[in-house]
Amino acid sequence: MSAGEIEERKRKRMLSNRESAKRSRMKKQHHLDELVNEMARFSEENDLILRQVNLITAKYLRLDTENEVMRTQVMELAGRLKFLNSILRLEEEESGMSLDIPEIPGSLLKQWTFPCSAQPILMPSSMFHC
């Protein structure tokens, strides 16, 4: 092989290596762009999920408050009913007439329990951002 042929081979190899390196850089940049787009999509999804969690948590807290008010009302009404029934019993004893006085169902006086925790799980939105 002559010196010119060797130089030509070197030049071709160098060009081939440059093209290969360029393709590699382009492939790497394309992959990076895909990852950035995927990260943006995941960030949007996280924001949407966080908004949904916050809405559901707000509804849960509102319903829990309403339930607590209703529980208090049930206890107050049960107390009033007991008081009124005791008056009816006194009247029954005084008059000698038999009055049909129903008992208060025990299920009304029991505290209701829930299968889930009463404490909502609140997470800051910054937890989901990279």
Backbone as XML, in Angstrom:
<?xml version="1.0"?>
<chain id="A" units="angstrom">
  <residue number="1" name="MET">
    <atom name="N" x="0.826" y="-1.172" z="0.000"/>
    <atom name="CA" x="0.000" y="0.000" z="0.000"/>
    <atom name="C" x="0.877" y="1.245" z="0.000"/>
  </residue>
  <residue number="2" name="SER">
    <atom name="N" x="0.431" y="2.171" z="-0.756"/>
    <atom name="CA" x="1.211" y="3.399" z="-0.842"/>
    <atom name="C" x="0.789" y="4.365" z="0.266"/>
  </residue>
  <residue number="3" name="ALA">
    <atom name="N" x="1.592" y="5.363" z="0.461"/>
    <atom name="CA" x="1.317" y="6.361" z="1.498"/>
    <atom name="C" x="0.021" y="7.090" z="1.190"/>
  </residue>
  <residue number="4" name="GLY">
    <atom name="N" x="-0.284" y="7.324" z="-0.094"/>
    <atom name="CA" x="-1.513" y="7.996" z="-0.489"/>
    <atom name="C" x="-2.740" y="7.166" z="-0.144"/>
  </residue>
  <residue number="5" name="GLU">
    <atom name="N" x="-2.647" y="5.848" z="-0.350"/>
    <atom name="CA" x="-3.777" y="4.962" z="-0.028"/>
    <atom name="C" x="-4.017" y="4.923" z="1.484"/>
  </residue>
  <residue number="6" name="ILE">
    <atom name="N" x="-2.925" y="4.910" z="2.230"/>
    <atom name="CA" x="-3.043" y="4.889" z="3.694"/>
    <atom name="C" x="-3.708" y="6.177" z="4.177"/>
  </residue>
  <residue number="7" name="GLU">
    <atom name="N" x="-3.269" y="7.314" z="3.600"/>
    <atom name="CA" x="-3.871" y="8.599" z="3.967"/>
    <atom name="C" x="-5.353" y="8.626" z="3.596"/>
  </residue>
  <residue number="8" name="GLU">
    <atom name="N" x="-5.693" y="8.072" z="2.424"/>
    <atom name="CA" x="-7.098" y="8.025" z="1.988"/>
    <atom name="C" x="-7.931" y="7.188" z="2.953"/>
  </residue>
  <residue number="9" name="ARG">
    <atom name="N" x="-7.402" y="6.044" z="3.366"/>
    <atom name="CA" x="-8.107" y="5.192" z="4.341"/>
    <atom name="C" x="-8.304" y="5.931" z="5.663"/>
  </residue>
  <residue number="10" name="LYS">
    <atom name="N" x="-7.253" y="6.621" z="6.122"/>
    <atom name="CA" x="-7.345" y="7.380" z="7.367"/>
    <atom name="C" x="-8.439" y="8.445" z="7.261"/>
  </residue>
  <residue number="11" name="ARG">
    <atom name="N" x="-8.438" y="9.149" z="6.108"/>
    <atom name="CA" x="-9.418" y="10.207" z="5.904"/>
    <atom name="C" x="-10.830" y="9.631" z="5.894"/>
  </residue>
  <residue number="12" name="LYS">
    <atom name="N" x="-11.027" y="8.498" z="5.204"/>
    <atom name="CA" x="-12.353" y="7.863" z="5.150"/>
    <atom name="C" x="-12.786" y="7.398" z="6.545"/>
  </residue>
  <residue number="13" name="ARG">
    <atom name="N" x="-11.856" y="6.804" z="7.287"/>
    <atom name="CA" x="-12.164" y="6.345" z="8.638"/>
    <atom name="C" x="-12.517" y="7.529" z="9.537"/>
  </residue>
  <residue number="14" name="MET">
    <atom name="N" x="-11.779" y="8.630" z="9.381"/>
    <atom name="CA" x="-12.042" y="9.811" z="10.181"/>
    <atom name="C" x="-13.435" y="10.372" z="9.844"/>
  </residue>
  <residue number="15" name="LEU">
    <atom name="N" x="-13.778" y="10.438" z="8.566"/>
    <atom name="CA" x="-15.106" y="10.909" z="8.168"/>
    <atom name="C" x="-16.194" y="9.972" z="8.694"/>
  </residue>
  <residue number="16" name="SER">
    <atom name="N" x="-15.929" y="8.680" z="8.584"/>
    <atom name="CA" x="-16.894" y="7.689" z="9.078"/>
    <atom name="C" x="-17.092" y="7.841" z="10.586"/>
  </residue>
  <residue number="17" name="ASN">
    <atom name="N" x="-15.999" y="8.046" z="11.303"/>
    <atom name="CA" x="-16.089" y="8.237" z="12.753"/>
    <atom name="C" x="-16.849" y="9.521" z="13.097"/>
  </residue>
  <residue number="18" name="ARG">
    <atom name="N" x="-16.602" y="10.591" z="12.313"/>
    <atom name="CA" x="-17.325" y="11.842" z="12.549"/>
    <atom name="C" x="-18.827" y="11.648" z="12.339"/>
  </residue>
  <residue number="19" name="GLU">
    <atom name="N" x="-19.180" y="10.984" z="11.238"/>
    <atom name="CA" x="-20.599" y="10.727" z="10.947"/>
    <atom name="C" x="-21.227" y="9.859" z="12.040"/>
  </residue>
  <residue number="20" name="SER">
    <atom name="N" x="-20.497" y="8.854" z="12.486"/>
    <atom name="CA" x="-20.992" y="7.978" z="13.550"/>
    <atom name="C" x="-21.188" y="8.769" z="14.842"/>
  </residue>
  <residue number="21" name="ALA">
    <atom name="N" x="-20.228" y="9.628" z="15.169"/>
    <atom name="CA" x="-20.335" y="10.453" z="16.377"/>
    <atom name="C" x="-21.514" y="11.420" z="16.251"/>
  </residue>
  <residue number="22" name="LYS">
    <atom name="N" x="-21.704" y="11.987" z="15.043"/>
    <atom name="CA" x="-22.830" y="12.896" z="14.810"/>
    <atom name="C" x="-24.151" y="12.163" z="14.990"/>
  </residue>
  <residue number="23" name="ARG">
    <atom name="N" x="-24.274" y="10.946" z="14.423"/>
    <atom name="CA" x="-25.495" y="10.145" z="14.594"/>
    <atom name="C" x="-25.720" y="9.820" z="16.064"/>
  </residue>
  <residue number="24" name="SER">
    <atom name="N" x="-24.646" y="9.509" z="16.769"/>
    <atom name="CA" x="-24.743" y="9.191" z="18.193"/>
    <atom name="C" x="-25.239" y="10.408" z="18.983"/>
  </residue>
  <residue number="25" name="ARG">
    <atom name="N" x="-24.694" y="11.599" z="18.676"/>
    <atom name="CA" x="-25.140" y="12.821" z="19.352"/>
    <atom name="C" x="-26.604" y="13.115" z="19.038"/>
  </residue>
  <residue number="26" name="MET">
    <atom name="N" x="-26.999" y="12.933" z="17.781"/>
    <atom name="CA" x="-28.390" y="13.172" z="17.385"/>
    <atom name="C" x="-29.332" y="12.197" z="18.103"/>
  </residue>
  <residue number="27" name="LYS">
    <atom name="N" x="-28.911" y="10.936" z="18.172"/>
    <atom name="CA" x="-29.720" y="9.920" z="18.858"/>
    <atom name="C" x="-29.850" y="10.265" z="20.344"/>
  </residue>
  <residue number="28" name="LYS">
    <atom name="N" x="-28.743" y="10.681" z="20.946"/>
    <atom name="CA" x="-28.749" y="11.053" z="22.356"/>
    <atom name="C" x="-29.656" y="12.268" z="22.586"/>
  </residue>
  <residue number="29" name="GLN">
    <atom name="N" x="-29.572" y="13.273" z="21.690"/>
    <atom name="CA" x="-30.410" y="14.466" z="21.814"/>
    <atom name="C" x="-31.887" y="14.104" z="21.655"/>
  </residue>
  <residue number="30" name="HIS">
    <atom name="N" x="-32.187" y="13.226" z="20.698"/>
    <atom name="CA" x="-33.569" y="12.785" z="20.489"/>
    <atom name="C" x="-34.100" y="12.081" z="21.745"/>
  </residue>
  <residue number="31" name="HIS">
    <atom name="N" x="-33.284" y="11.226" z="22.326"/>
    <atom name="CA" x="-33.681" y="10.518" z="23.546"/>
    <atom name="C" x="-33.901" y="11.511" z="24.691"/>
  </residue>
  <residue number="32" name="LEU">
    <atom name="N" x="-33.019" y="12.494" z="24.803"/>
    <atom name="CA" x="-33.154" y="13.516" z="25.841"/>
    <atom name="C" x="-34.448" y="14.313" z="25.644"/>
  </residue>
  <residue number="33" name="ASP">
    <atom name="N" x="-34.750" y="14.679" z="24.394"/>
    <atom name="CA" x="-35.996" y="15.402" z="24.100"/>
    <atom name="C" x="-37.213" y="14.569" z="24.495"/>
  </residue>
  <residue number="34" name="GLU">
    <atom name="N" x="-37.175" y="13.279" z="24.193"/>
    <atom name="CA" x="-38.279" y="12.391" z="24.576"/>
    <atom name="C" x="-38.439" y="12.347" z="26.094"/>
  </residue>
  <residue number="35" name="LEU">
    <atom name="N" x="-37.328" y="12.266" z="26.818"/>
    <atom name="CA" x="-37.390" y="12.231" z="28.279"/>
    <atom name="C" x="-37.933" y="13.542" z="28.848"/>
  </residue>
  <residue number="36" name="VAL">
    <atom name="N" x="-37.539" y="14.667" z="28.267"/>
    <atom name="CA" x="-38.042" y="15.965" z="28.730"/>
    <atom name="C" x="-39.549" y="16.045" z="28.489"/>
  </residue>
  <residue number="37" name="ASN">
    <atom name="N" x="-40.005" y="15.604" z="27.308"/>
    <atom name="CA" x="-41.444" y="15.601" z="27.012"/>
    <atom name="C" x="-42.202" y="14.681" z="27.963"/>
  </residue>
  <residue number="38" name="GLU">
    <atom name="N" x="-41.623" y="13.525" z="28.237"/>
    <atom name="CA" x="-42.260" y="12.576" z="29.152"/>
    <atom name="C" x="-42.342" y="13.167" z="30.560"/>
  </residue>
  <residue number="39" name="MET">
    <atom name="N" x="-41.281" y="13.851" z="30.976"/>
    <atom name="CA" x="-41.278" y="14.473" z="32.292"/>
    <atom name="C" x="-42.360" y="15.556" z="32.375"/>
  </residue>
  <residue number="40" name="ALA">
    <atom name="N" x="-42.522" y="16.340" z="31.319"/>
    <atom name="CA" x="-43.558" y="17.380" z="31.302"/>
    <atom name="C" x="-44.943" y="16.739" z="31.386"/>
  </residue>
  <residue number="41" name="ARG">
    <atom name="N" x="-45.146" y="15.642" z="30.650"/>
    <atom name="CA" x="-46.436" y="14.948" z="30.678"/>
    <atom name="C" x="-46.713" y="14.391" z="32.077"/>
  </residue>
  <residue number="42" name="PHE">
    <atom name="N" x="-45.702" y="13.780" z="32.694"/>
    <atom name="CA" x="-45.873" y="13.241" z="34.050"/>
    <atom name="C" x="-46.153" y="14.361" z="35.052"/>
  </residue>
  <residue number="43" name="SER">
    <atom name="N" x="-45.500" y="15.489" z="34.872"/>
    <atom name="CA" x="-45.729" y="16.621" z="35.764"/>
    <atom name="C" x="-47.174" y="17.107" z="35.644"/>
  </residue>
  <residue number="44" name="GLU">
    <atom name="N" x="-47.692" y="17.186" z="34.419"/>
    <atom name="CA" x="-49.096" y="17.577" z="34.214"/>
    <atom name="C" x="-50.033" y="16.562" z="34.855"/>
  </residue>
  <residue number="45" name="GLU">
    <atom name="N" x="-49.734" y="15.277" z="34.670"/>
    <atom name="CA" x="-50.561" y="14.225" z="35.280"/>
    <atom name="C" x="-50.538" y="14.333" z="36.803"/>
  </residue>
  <residue number="46" name="ASN">
    <atom name="N" x="-49.351" y="14.580" z="37.362"/>
    <atom name="CA" x="-49.236" y="14.730" z="38.818"/>
    <atom name="C" x="-50.055" y="15.918" z="39.312"/>
  </residue>
  <residue number="47" name="ASP">
    <atom name="N" x="-50.000" y="17.029" z="38.580"/>
    <atom name="CA" x="-50.790" y="18.203" z="38.971"/>
    <atom name="C" x="-52.280" y="17.886" z="38.936"/>
  </residue>
  <residue number="48" name="LEU">
    <atom name="N" x="-52.720" y="17.185" z="37.893"/>
    <atom name="CA" x="-54.132" y="16.813" z="37.779"/>
    <atom name="C" x="-54.544" y="15.902" z="38.934"/>
  </residue>
  <residue number="49" name="ILE">
    <atom name="N" x="-53.726" y="14.904" z="39.217"/>
    <atom name="CA" x="-54.030" y="13.969" z="40.309"/>
    <atom name="C" x="-54.052" y="14.713" z="41.643"/>
  </residue>
  <residue number="50" name="LEU">
    <atom name="N" x="-53.116" y="15.619" z="41.836"/>
    <atom name="CA" x="-53.072" y="16.387" z="43.083"/>
    <atom name="C" x="-54.329" y="17.243" z="43.237"/>
  </residue>
  <residue number="51" name="ARG">
    <atom name="N" x="-54.772" y="17.878" z="42.140"/>
    <atom name="CA" x="-56.011" y="18.670" z="42.211"/>
    <atom name="C" x="-57.191" y="17.772" z="42.562"/>
  </residue>
  <residue number="52" name="GLN">
    <atom name="N" x="-57.237" y="16.575" z="41.960"/>
    <atom name="CA" x="-58.328" y="15.646" z="42.264"/>
    <atom name="C" x="-58.276" y="15.209" z="43.726"/>
  </residue>
  <residue number="53" name="VAL">
    <atom name="N" x="-57.082" y="14.912" z="44.222"/>
    <atom name="CA" x="-56.930" y="14.509" z="45.628"/>
    <atom name="C" x="-57.384" y="15.647" z="46.542"/>
  </residue>
  <residue number="54" name="ASN">
    <atom name="N" x="-57.015" y="16.878" z="46.205"/>
    <atom name="CA" x="-57.418" y="18.022" z="47.029"/>
    <atom name="C" x="-58.930" y="18.213" z="47.012"/>
  </residue>
  <residue number="55" name="LEU">
    <atom name="N" x="-59.562" y="18.038" z="45.837"/>
    <atom name="CA" x="-61.023" y="18.154" z="45.756"/>
    <atom name="C" x="-61.702" y="17.075" z="46.592"/>
  </residue>
  <residue number="56" name="ILE">
    <atom name="N" x="-61.223" y="15.850" z="46.458"/>
    <atom name="CA" x="-61.817" y="14.737" z="47.208"/>
    <atom name="C" x="-61.600" y="14.939" z="48.705"/>
  </residue>
  <residue number="57" name="THR">
    <atom name="N" x="-60.416" y="15.413" z="49.083"/>
    <atom name="CA" x="-60.134" y="15.670" z="50.496"/>
    <atom name="C" x="-61.061" y="16.756" z="51.039"/>
  </residue>
  <residue number="58" name="ALA">
    <atom name="N" x="-61.270" y="17.811" z="50.254"/>
    <atom name="CA" x="-62.173" y="18.886" z="50.690"/>
    <atom name="C" x="-63.594" y="18.352" z="50.854"/>
  </residue>
  <residue number="59" name="LYS">
    <atom name="N" x="-64.043" y="17.523" z="49.909"/>
    <atom name="CA" x="-65.387" y="16.932" z="50.020"/>
    <atom name="C" x="-65.468" y="16.031" z="51.247"/>
  </residue>
  <residue number="60" name="TYR">
    <atom name="N" x="-64.417" y="15.243" z="51.466"/>
    <atom name="CA" x="-64.389" y="14.348" z="52.625"/>
    <atom name="C" x="-64.491" y="15.151" z="53.924"/>
  </residue>
  <residue number="61" name="LEU">
    <atom name="N" x="-63.703" y="16.217" z="54.016"/>
    <atom name="CA" x="-63.717" y="17.029" z="55.238"/>
    <atom name="C" x="-65.083" y="17.681" z="55.446"/>
  </residue>
  <residue number="62" name="ARG">
    <atom name="N" x="-65.702" y="18.151" z="54.344"/>
    <atom name="CA" x="-67.032" y="18.755" z="54.449"/>
    <atom name="C" x="-68.042" y="17.713" z="54.923"/>
  </residue>
  <residue number="63" name="LEU">
    <atom name="N" x="-68.005" y="16.512" z="54.326"/>
    <atom name="CA" x="-68.936" y="15.456" z="54.727"/>
    <atom name="C" x="-68.680" y="15.003" z="56.160"/>
  </residue>
  <residue number="64" name="ASP">
    <atom name="N" x="-67.415" y="14.940" z="56.546"/>
    <atom name="CA" x="-67.087" y="14.540" z="57.914"/>
    <atom name="C" x="-67.647" y="15.559" z="58.906"/>
  </residue>
  <residue number="65" name="THR">
    <atom name="N" x="-67.541" y="16.837" z="58.567"/>
    <atom name="CA" x="-68.099" y="17.886" z="59.427"/>
    <atom name="C" x="-69.617" y="17.762" z="59.504"/>
  </residue>
  <residue number="66" name="GLU">
    <atom name="N" x="-70.255" y="17.550" z="58.340"/>
    <atom name="CA" x="-71.712" y="17.379" z="58.326"/>
    <atom name="C" x="-72.121" y="16.165" z="59.160"/>
  </residue>
  <residue number="67" name="ASN">
    <atom name="N" x="-71.371" y="15.077" z="59.034"/>
    <atom name="CA" x="-71.676" y="13.872" z="59.815"/>
    <atom name="C" x="-71.538" y="14.135" z="61.309"/>
  </residue>
  <residue number="68" name="GLU">
    <atom name="N" x="-70.524" y="14.880" z="61.681"/>
    <atom name="CA" x="-70.324" y="15.197" z="63.101"/>
    <atom name="C" x="-71.496" y="16.023" z="63.627"/>
  </residue>
  <residue number="69" name="VAL">
    <atom name="N" x="-71.959" y="16.986" z="62.823"/>
    <atom name="CA" x="-73.123" y="17.791" z="63.216"/>
    <atom name="C" x="-74.337" y="16.884" z="63.380"/>
  </residue>
  <residue number="70" name="MET">
    <atom name="N" x="-74.527" y="15.975" z="62.423"/>
    <atom name="CA" x="-75.677" y="15.060" z="62.500"/>
    <atom name="C" x="-75.581" y="14.131" z="63.706"/>
  </residue>
  <residue number="71" name="ARG">
    <atom name="N" x="-74.376" y="13.657" z="64.010"/>
    <atom name="CA" x="-74.203" y="12.800" z="65.193"/>
    <atom name="C" x="-74.591" y="13.565" z="66.459"/>
  </residue>
  <residue number="72" name="THR">
    <atom name="N" x="-74.162" y="14.818" z="66.527"/>
    <atom name="CA" x="-74.513" y="15.655" z="67.678"/>
    <atom name="C" x="-76.021" y="15.846" z="67.758"/>
  </residue>
  <residue number="73" name="GLN">
    <atom name="N" x="-76.653" y="16.093" z="66.615"/>
    <atom name="CA" x="-78.107" y="16.265" z="66.587"/>
    <atom name="C" x="-78.814" y="14.985" z="67.025"/>
  </residue>
  <residue number="74" name="VAL">
    <atom name="N" x="-78.317" y="13.827" z="66.576"/>
    <atom name="CA" x="-78.920" y="12.550" z="66.979"/>
    <atom name="C" x="-78.836" y="12.390" z="68.489"/>
  </residue>
  <residue number="75" name="MET">
    <atom name="N" x="-77.675" y="12.706" z="69.065"/>
    <atom name="CA" x="-77.522" y="12.579" z="70.511"/>
    <atom name="C" x="-78.458" y="13.546" z="71.249"/>
  </residue>
  <residue number="76" name="GLU">
    <atom name="N" x="-78.580" y="14.767" z="70.743"/>
    <atom name="CA" x="-79.487" y="15.736" z="71.373"/>
    <atom name="C" x="-80.933" y="15.263" z="71.278"/>
  </residue>
  <residue number="77" name="LEU">
    <atom name="N" x="-81.324" y="14.802" z="70.092"/>
    <atom name="CA" x="-82.701" y="14.331" z="69.908"/>
    <atom name="C" x="-82.982" y="13.089" z="70.750"/>
  </residue>
  <residue number="78" name="ALA">
    <atom name="N" x="-81.994" y="12.205" z="70.871"/>
    <atom name="CA" x="-82.174" y="11.013" z="71.703"/>
    <atom name="C" x="-82.364" y="11.423" z="73.163"/>
  </residue>
  <residue number="79" name="GLY">
    <atom name="N" x="-81.613" y="12.421" z="73.611"/>
    <atom name="CA" x="-81.780" y="12.924" z="74.978"/>
    <atom name="C" x="-83.155" y="13.529" z="75.195"/>
  </residue>
  <residue number="80" name="ARG">
    <atom name="N" x="-83.621" y="14.299" z="74.221"/>
    <atom name="CA" x="-84.964" y="14.885" z="74.329"/>
    <atom name="C" x="-86.032" y="13.801" z="74.349"/>
  </residue>
  <residue number="81" name="LEU">
    <atom name="N" x="-85.829" y="12.773" z="73.503"/>
    <atom name="CA" x="-86.796" y="11.672" z="73.455"/>
    <atom name="C" x="-86.837" y="10.933" z="74.793"/>
  </residue>
  <residue number="82" name="LYS">
    <atom name="N" x="-85.673" y="10.702" z="75.382"/>
    <atom name="CA" x="-85.636" y="10.056" z="76.705"/>
    <atom name="C" x="-86.389" y="10.900" z="77.731"/>
  </residue>
  <residue number="83" name="PHE">
    <atom name="N" x="-86.150" y="12.202" z="77.688"/>
    <atom name="CA" x="-86.813" y="13.099" z="78.618"/>
    <atom name="C" x="-88.328" y="13.052" z="78.422"/>
  </residue>
  <residue number="84" name="LEU">
    <atom name="N" x="-88.778" y="13.134" z="77.170"/>
    <atom name="CA" x="-90.219" y="13.098" z="76.887"/>
    <atom name="C" x="-90.823" y="11.751" z="77.273"/>
  </residue>
  <residue number="85" name="ASN">
    <atom name="N" x="-90.081" y="10.668" z="77.038"/>
    <atom name="CA" x="-90.570" y="9.345" z="77.441"/>
    <atom name="C" x="-90.695" y="9.249" z="78.965"/>
  </residue>
  <residue number="86" name="SER">
    <atom name="N" x="-89.761" y="9.874" z="79.679"/>
    <atom name="CA" x="-89.859" y="9.837" z="81.145"/>
    <atom name="C" x="-91.091" y="10.619" z="81.616"/>
  </residue>
  <residue number="87" name="ILE">
    <atom name="N" x="-91.405" y="11.716" z="80.941"/>
    <atom name="CA" x="-92.622" y="12.469" z="81.273"/>
    <atom name="C" x="-93.854" y="11.609" z="80.997"/>
  </residue>
  <residue number="88" name="LEU">
    <atom name="N" x="-93.851" y="10.905" z="79.852"/>
    <atom name="CA" x="-94.979" y="10.020" z="79.528"/>
    <atom name="C" x="-95.127" y="8.916" z="80.570"/>
  </residue>
  <residue number="89" name="ARG">
    <atom name="N" x="-94.009" y="8.378" z="81.038"/>
    <atom name="CA" x="-94.067" y="7.317" z="82.057"/>
    <atom name="C" x="-94.653" y="7.863" z="83.368"/>
  </residue>
  <residue number="90" name="LEU">
    <atom name="N" x="-94.245" y="9.080" z="83.730"/>
    <atom name="CA" x="-94.813" y="9.705" z="84.932"/>
    <atom name="C" x="-96.315" y="9.910" z="84.761"/>
  </residue>
  <residue number="91" name="GLU">
    <atom name="N" x="-96.719" y="10.379" z="83.598"/>
    <atom name="CA" x="-98.142" y="10.582" z="83.321"/>
    <atom name="C" x="-98.883" y="9.249" z="83.356"/>
  </residue>
  <residue number="92" name="GLU">
    <atom name="N" x="-98.236" y="8.213" z="82.838"/>
    <atom name="CA" x="-98.825" y="6.877" z="82.834"/>
    <atom name="C" x="-99.051" y="6.403" z="84.275"/>
  </residue>
  <residue number="93" name="GLU">
    <atom name="N" x="-98.062" y="6.651" z="85.140"/>
    <atom name="CA" x="-98.192" y="6.250" z="86.543"/>
    <atom name="C" x="-99.277" y="7.057" z="87.257"/>
  </residue>
  <residue number="94" name="GLU">
    <atom name="N" x="-99.328" y="8.362" z="86.972"/>
    <atom name="CA" x="-100.310" y="9.236" z="87.617"/>
    <atom name="C" x="-101.737" y="8.919" z="87.182"/>
  </residue>
  <residue number="95" name="SER">
    <atom name="N" x="-101.910" y="8.738" z="85.863"/>
    <atom name="CA" x="-103.273" y="8.554" z="85.347"/>
    <atom name="C" x="-103.735" y="7.105" z="85.441"/>
  </residue>
  <residue number="96" name="GLY">
    <atom name="N" x="-102.798" y="6.193" z="85.502"/>
    <atom name="CA" x="-103.154" y="4.786" z="85.532"/>
    <atom name="C" x="-103.468" y="4.228" z="84.149"/>
  </residue>
  <residue number="97" name="MET">
    <atom name="N" x="-103.396" y="5.085" z="83.143"/>
    <atom name="CA" x="-103.634" y="4.620" z="81.770"/>
    <atom name="C" x="-102.351" y="4.014" z="81.224"/>
  </residue>
  <residue number="98" name="SER">
    <atom name="N" x="-102.523" y="3.000" z="80.393"/>
    <atom name="CA" x="-101.366" y="2.364" z="79.778"/>
    <atom name="C" x="-101.046" y="3.078" z="78.466"/>
  </residue>
  <residue number="99" name="LEU">
    <atom name="N" x="-99.853" y="3.644" z="78.378"/>
    <atom name="CA" x="-99.416" y="4.332" z="77.155"/>
    <atom name="C" x="-98.366" y="3.478" z="76.463"/>
  </residue>
  <residue number="100" name="ASP">
    <atom name="N" x="-98.429" y="3.465" z="75.158"/>
    <atom name="CA" x="-97.444" y="2.696" z="74.381"/>
    <atom name="C" x="-96.221" y="3.582" z="74.159"/>
  </residue>
  <residue number="101" name="ILE">
    <atom name="N" x="-95.183" y="3.367" z="74.967"/>
    <atom name="CA" x="-93.968" y="4.183" z="74.879"/>
    <atom name="C" x="-92.862" y="3.316" z="74.292"/>
  </residue>
  <residue number="102" name="PRO">
    <atom name="N" x="-92.472" y="3.587" z="73.037"/>
    <atom name="CA" x="-91.421" y="2.767" z="72.420"/>
    <atom name="C" x="-90.050" y="3.092" z="73.008"/>
  </residue>
  <residue number="103" name="GLU">
    <atom name="N" x="-89.191" y="2.092" z="73.004"/>
    <atom name="CA" x="-87.817" y="2.287" z="73.464"/>
    <atom name="C" x="-86.996" y="2.912" z="72.338"/>
  </residue>
  <residue number="104" name="ILE">
    <atom name="N" x="-85.939" y="3.585" z="72.719"/>
    <atom name="CA" x="-85.044" y="4.180" z="71.724"/>
    <atom name="C" x="-84.161" y="3.064" z="71.171"/>
  </residue>
  <residue number="105" name="PRO">
    <atom name="N" x="-84.115" y="2.910" z="69.847"/>
    <atom name="CA" x="-83.244" y="1.874" z="69.281"/>
    <atom name="C" x="-81.783" y="2.135" z="69.648"/>
  </residue>
  <residue number="106" name="GLY">
    <atom name="N" x="-81.098" y="1.081" z="70.060"/>
    <atom name="CA" x="-79.696" y="1.216" z="70.464"/>
    <atom name="C" x="-78.800" y="1.677" z="69.333"/>
  </residue>
  <residue number="107" name="SER">
    <atom name="N" x="-79.192" y="1.363" z="68.096"/>
    <atom name="CA" x="-78.350" y="1.750" z="66.963"/>
    <atom name="C" x="-78.258" y="3.264" z="66.814"/>
  </residue>
  <residue number="108" name="LEU">
    <atom name="N" x="-79.260" y="3.987" z="67.309"/>
    <atom name="CA" x="-79.211" y="5.447" z="67.228"/>
    <atom name="C" x="-78.227" y="6.038" z="68.225"/>
  </residue>
  <residue number="109" name="LEU">
    <atom name="N" x="-77.996" y="5.326" z="69.295"/>
    <atom name="CA" x="-77.142" y="5.866" z="70.350"/>
    <atom name="C" x="-75.685" y="5.461" z="70.207"/>
  </residue>
  <residue number="110" name="LYS">
    <atom name="N" x="-75.406" y="4.472" z="69.346"/>
    <atom name="CA" x="-74.022" y="4.027" z="69.157"/>
    <atom name="C" x="-73.263" y="5.028" z="68.301"/>
  </residue>
  <residue number="111" name="GLN">
    <atom name="N" x="-71.990" y="5.200" z="68.619"/>
    <atom name="CA" x="-71.141" y="6.021" z="67.763"/>
    <atom name="C" x="-70.827" y="5.225" z="66.506"/>
  </residue>
  <residue number="112" name="TRP">
    <atom name="N" x="-70.928" y="5.879" z="65.389"/>
    <atom name="CA" x="-70.616" y="5.210" z="64.131"/>
    <atom name="C" x="-69.115" y="5.210" z="63.928"/>
  </residue>
  <residue number="113" name="THR">
    <atom name="N" x="-68.613" y="4.114" z="63.396"/>
    <atom name="CA" x="-67.192" y="4.047" z="63.092"/>
    <atom name="C" x="-67.030" y="3.884" z="61.595"/>
  </residue>
  <residue number="114" name="PHE">
    <atom name="N" x="-65.924" y="4.393" z="61.097"/>
    <atom name="CA" x="-65.655" y="4.350" z="59.676"/>
    <atom name="C" x="-64.460" y="3.447" z="59.412"/>
  </residue>
  <residue number="115" name="PRO">
    <atom name="N" x="-64.471" y="2.746" z="58.269"/>
    <atom name="CA" x="-63.369" y="1.839" z="57.974"/>
    <atom name="C" x="-62.077" y="2.558" z="57.625"/>
  </residue>
  <residue number="116" name="CYS">
    <atom name="N" x="-62.171" y="3.837" z="57.255"/>
    <atom name="CA" x="-60.953" y="4.552" z="56.885"/>
    <atom name="C" x="-60.558" y="5.520" z="57.991"/>
  </residue>
  <residue number="117" name="SER">
    <atom name="N" x="-59.371" y="6.015" z="57.867"/>
    <atom name="CA" x="-58.851" y="6.958" z="58.849"/>
    <atom name="C" x="-59.623" y="8.267" z="58.787"/>
  </residue>
  <residue number="118" name="ALA">
    <atom name="N" x="-59.810" y="8.889" z="59.919"/>
    <atom name="CA" x="-60.504" y="10.173" z="59.960"/>
    <atom name="C" x="-59.574" y="11.310" z="59.556"/>
  </residue>
  <residue number="119" name="GLN">
    <atom name="N" x="-58.285" y="11.033" z="59.468"/>
    <atom name="CA" x="-57.323" y="12.053" z="59.101"/>
    <atom name="C" x="-57.036" y="11.971" z="57.605"/>
  </residue>
  <residue number="120" name="PRO">
    <atom name="N" x="-57.279" y="13.040" z="56.838"/>
    <atom name="CA" x="-56.949" y="13.008" z="55.418"/>
    <atom name="C" x="-55.436" y="13.086" z="55.234"/>
  </residue>
  <residue number="121" name="ILE">
    <atom name="N" x="-54.975" y="12.584" z="54.121"/>
    <atom name="CA" x="-53.554" y="12.627" z="53.804"/>
    <atom name="C" x="-53.338" y="13.816" z="52.882"/>
  </residue>
  <residue number="122" name="LEU">
    <atom name="N" x="-52.645" y="14.818" z="53.365"/>
    <atom name="CA" x="-52.391" y="16.015" z="52.578"/>
    <atom name="C" x="-50.932" y="16.032" z="52.174"/>
  </residue>
  <residue number="123" name="MET">
    <atom name="N" x="-50.690" y="16.279" z="50.876"/>
    <atom name="CA" x="-49.328" y="16.321" z="50.380"/>
    <atom name="C" x="-49.127" y="17.619" z="49.613"/>
  </residue>
  <residue number="124" name="PRO">
    <atom name="N" x="-48.021" y="18.279" z="49.828"/>
    <atom name="CA" x="-47.769" y="19.494" z="49.064"/>
    <atom name="C" x="-47.499" y="19.155" z="47.602"/>
  </residue>
  <residue number="125" name="SER">
    <atom name="N" x="-47.899" y="20.045" z="46.714"/>
    <atom name="CA" x="-47.706" y="19.789" z="45.292"/>
    <atom name="C" x="-46.226" y="19.740" z="44.938"/>
  </residue>
  <residue number="126" name="SER">
    <atom name="N" x="-45.389" y="20.383" z="45.733"/>
    <atom name="CA" x="-43.957" y="20.379" z="45.442"/>
    <atom name="C" x="-43.352" y="18.990" z="45.558"/>
  </residue>
  <residue number="127" name="MET">
    <atom name="N" x="-44.052" y="18.084" z="46.228"/>
    <atom name="CA" x="-43.548" y="16.711" z="46.348"/>
    <atom name="C" x="-43.469" y="16.025" z="44.999"/>
  </residue>
  <residue number="128" name="PHE">
    <atom name="N" x="-44.320" y="16.450" z="44.057"/>
    <atom name="CA" x="-44.418" y="15.758" z="42.785"/>
    <atom name="C" x="-43.570" y="16.381" z="41.690"/>
  </residue>
  <residue number="129" name="HIS">
    <atom name="N" x="-42.953" y="17.508" z="41.961"/>
    <atom name="CA" x="-42.168" y="18.180" z="40.928"/>
    <atom name="C" x="-40.706" y="17.783" z="41.048"/>
  </residue>
  <residue number="130" name="CYS">
    <atom name="N" x="-40.099" y="17.576" z="39.900"/>
    <atom name="CA" x="-38.680" y="17.200" z="39.877"/>
    <atom name="C" x="-37.811" y="18.423" z="39.812"/>
  </residue>
</chain>
